[in-house]
């Protein structure tokens, strides 16, 4: 799996219909209309997301590896 930064992952989420609900510190919280799921993405500049967290977020958002 290709690691990406939190900033880039946010752009990928937005392209899949996720909306930024709020920002708490360095964490961006995304939601989708009609979907109770929430995704919290840590955005620390261009620091890469850890592999386990990234795969978990991708699973919730239904994002395929090829879309990174």
C-alpha positions as CSV (number, residue, x, y, z in Angstrom):
1,X,0.0,0.0,0.0
2,X,1.3,3.4,-0.9
3,X,1.4,5.7,2.1
4,X,-0.2,9.2,1.7
5,X,-0.2,12.3,3.9
6,X,-3.3,13.3,5.8
7,X,-3.7,16.3,3.6
8,X,-3.8,14.2,0.4
9,X,-6.1,11.7,2.0
10,X,-8.6,14.5,2.8
11,X,-8.6,15.5,-0.9
12,X,-9.3,11.8,-1.8
13,X,-12.2,11.7,0.7
14,X,-13.7,14.9,-0.7
15,X,-13.6,13.5,-4.2
16,X,-15.7,10.6,-3.0
17,X,-18.4,12.7,-1.6
18,X,-17.3,13.1,2.0
19,X,-17.8,16.6,3.5
20,X,-15.6,18.3,6.1
21,X,-17.8,18.7,9.2
22,X,-15.4,20.3,11.6
23,X,-11.7,20.7,12.5
24,X,-10.6,20.0,16.1
25,X,-6.9,20.9,16.4
26,X,-5.1,19.0,13.7
27,X,-7.9,16.4,13.2
28,X,-10.3,16.9,10.3
29,X,-13.6,15.2,10.8
30,X,-15.5,14.1,7.7
31,X,-19.1,12.8,7.2
32,X,-21.5,12.0,4.4
33,X,-25.1,13.1,4.2
34,X,-27.4,10.2,5.2
35,X,-24.4,8.1,6.5
36,X,-23.8,7.9,10.3
37,X,-20.1,7.1,9.8
38,X,-17.5,9.7,10.7
39,X,-13.9,9.7,9.6
40,X,-11.2,11.5,11.5
41,X,-8.0,12.2,9.6
42,X,-4.9,13.6,11.4
43,X,-3.4,16.3,9.3
44,X,0.1,17.1,10.5
45,X,1.6,18.9,7.5
46,X,2.9,16.4,5.0
47,X,3.5,13.6,7.5
48,X,2.5,10.2,6.1
49,X,-0.4,8.3,7.7
50,X,0.6,5.1,9.5
51,X,-0.3,2.0,7.4
52,X,-2.8,0.5,9.9
53,X,-4.7,3.8,10.2
54,X,-4.7,4.4,6.5
55,X,-6.1,1.0,5.7
56,X,-8.8,1.4,8.4
57,X,-9.8,4.8,7.0
58,X,-9.9,3.4,3.4
59,X,-12.1,0.5,4.5
60,X,-14.6,2.9,6.2
61,X,-14.6,5.2,3.2
62,X,-14.7,2.4,0.7
63,X,-11.6,3.6,-1.2
64,X,-9.5,1.2,-3.2
65,X,-5.7,1.1,-3.2
66,X,-5.6,2.0,-6.9
67,X,-7.3,5.4,-6.1
68,X,-4.3,6.6,-4.1
